[in-house]
Amino acid sequence: MEEKNSGRNRWLHIRLTKEEFEQIDRNFKASACRKRSDFVRRNLLRKPIVLKYRNESLDKLLQELIQLRTQLNFMGNNFNQSVKKLHTLFEISDFRIWIRSFESDKNKYFSLVDEIKKHIENLAQKWLQS
C-alpha cells in the first residue's frame, strides 16, 4: 500500500542518550503505532496514543486449551488406528489380543478425558472469578 504525500517536508533532528532512546522505543513497542516517527510525532504534538493491551489470564487460558486440544487429537488418532486394526483382524486370537489392547487404551482415554474436563472446569471457575 502506497502512502499519499502528507506534505511533511520539514525535518526535526534530535540527539538522545541510549537510555532516552530505549525508553522511547519501549513506549513505541507498547503502542499501536506502526512507525516510530508516527509515535514520536503524536507525542510531540500531544495527540492521543493508543496502547496495546494484553489480557495475560486469557493468554494462559488459550495456551492451556491448545495443549488440551493437542492431547485430544493424539488420543483420537490412537483410537482411529485401533479401529482400523479391528477391521483387519481375521482370526479369533488376533481379535482377543486387540480387545485387551483396546481396553487398556480405552481406560487411558476416558481417564485423560475426565482429567481434561476437570481442568477445563477449573479454568472456567478461575475465568469467572477474575
C-alpha positions in Angstrom: 0.0 0.0 0.0 1.5 3.3 -1.1 1.3 6.3 1.3 -0.1 9.5 0.0 2.1 12.6 0.1 1.3 14.1 3.5 3.1 17.4 2.9 5.6 16.7 5.6 8.8 18.2 4.3 10.4 19.6 7.4 13.0 17.6 9.3 13.5 17.8 13.1 16.7 16.2 14.3 17.4 15.5 17.9 20.0 13.6 19.8 19.2 11.2 22.6 21.1 9.3 25.2 20.9 5.5 25.0 18.5 5.4 28.0 16.2 8.0 26.4 16.1 6.2 23.2 15.4 2.8 24.9 12.6 4.4 26.9 11.0 5.9 23.7 11.5 2.5 22.0 9.8 0.6 24.8 6.9 3.1 24.8 6.7 2.8 21.0 6.5 -1.0 21.1 3.8 -0.8 23.7 1.7 1.4 21.4 -0.4 0.5 18.4 1.6 2.9 16.2 3.2 1.2 13.2 6.1 3.6 12.8 8.3 5.1 15.4 8.1 8.5 13.6 4.3 8.5 13.9 4.6 7.6 17.6 7.2 10.4 18.3 5.1 12.9 16.2 2.0 12.1 18.2 3.9 12.5 21.5 5.4 15.9 20.4 2.0 17.2 19.3 0.3 15.8 22.4 -2.1 13.7 20.3 -3.7 10.6 21.8 -1.7 7.4 21.5 -3.5 4.0 21.6 -1.6 1.5 23.8 -1.7 -2.3 23.2 -3.4 -4.3 25.9 -2.9 -8.0 26.5 -5.0 -9.9 28.9 -2.4 -12.3 30.3 -5.0 -14.6 32.0 -6.6 -15.1 28.6 -3.2 -15.9 27.1 -2.6 -18.5 29.8 -6.1 -20.0 29.2 -5.5 -20.1 25.5 -2.2 -21.8 25.9 -3.7 -24.5 28.2 -6.6 -25.1 25.8 -4.2 -25.5 22.9 -2.3 -28.2 25.0 -5.6 -29.9 25.8 -6.6 -29.9 22.1 -3.2 -31.4 21.2 -3.8 -34.2 23.7 -7.3 -34.9 22.4 -6.0 -35.0 18.8 -3.3 -37.5 19.9 -5.9 -39.7 21.6 -8.3 -39.5 18.7 -5.5 -40.7 16.3 -4.7 -43.6 18.5 -8.4 -44.5 18.7 -8.7 -44.4 14.9 -5.7 -46.6 14.5 -7.3 -49.1 16.9 -10.5 -49.2 14.9 -8.5 -49.7 11.6 -6.7 -52.6 13.2 -10.1 -54.1 14.2 -11.2 -54.1 10.6 -8.1 -56.1 9.5 -8.4 -58.9 12.1 -9.5 -62.3 10.7 -8.6 -64.8 13.4 -10.1 -65.1 16.9 -6.7 -65.0 18.6 -5.9 -61.7 16.9 -9.2 -60.3 18.0 -8.6 -61.3 21.6 -5.2 -59.5 21.6 -6.8 -56.4 20.1 -9.6 -56.4 22.7 -7.1 -56.5 25.6 -5.1 -53.7 24.0 -8.2 -51.7 23.2 -9.5 -52.0 26.8 -6.2 -50.6 28.1 -6.3 -47.7 25.6 -10.0 -47.1 26.3 -9.3 -46.8 30.0 -6.4 -44.4 29.4 -8.6 -42.4 27.0 -11.5 -42.0 29.4 -9.2 -41.2 32.3 -7.5 -38.5 30.3 -10.9 -37.1 29.1 -12.0 -36.9 32.7 -8.8 -35.1 33.6 -9.3 -32.6 30.7 -12.9 -32.0 31.8 -11.8 -31.2 35.3 -9.1 -29.0 34.0 -11.5 -27.1 31.8 -13.9 -26.7 34.7 -11.1 -25.3 36.9 -10.2 -22.9 34.1 -13.8 -21.8 33.8 -14.1 -21.2 37.5 -10.9 -19.1 37.5 -12.1 -17.2 34.5 -15.4 -16.4 36.2 -13.7 -15.2 39.3 -11.5 -12.7 37.5 
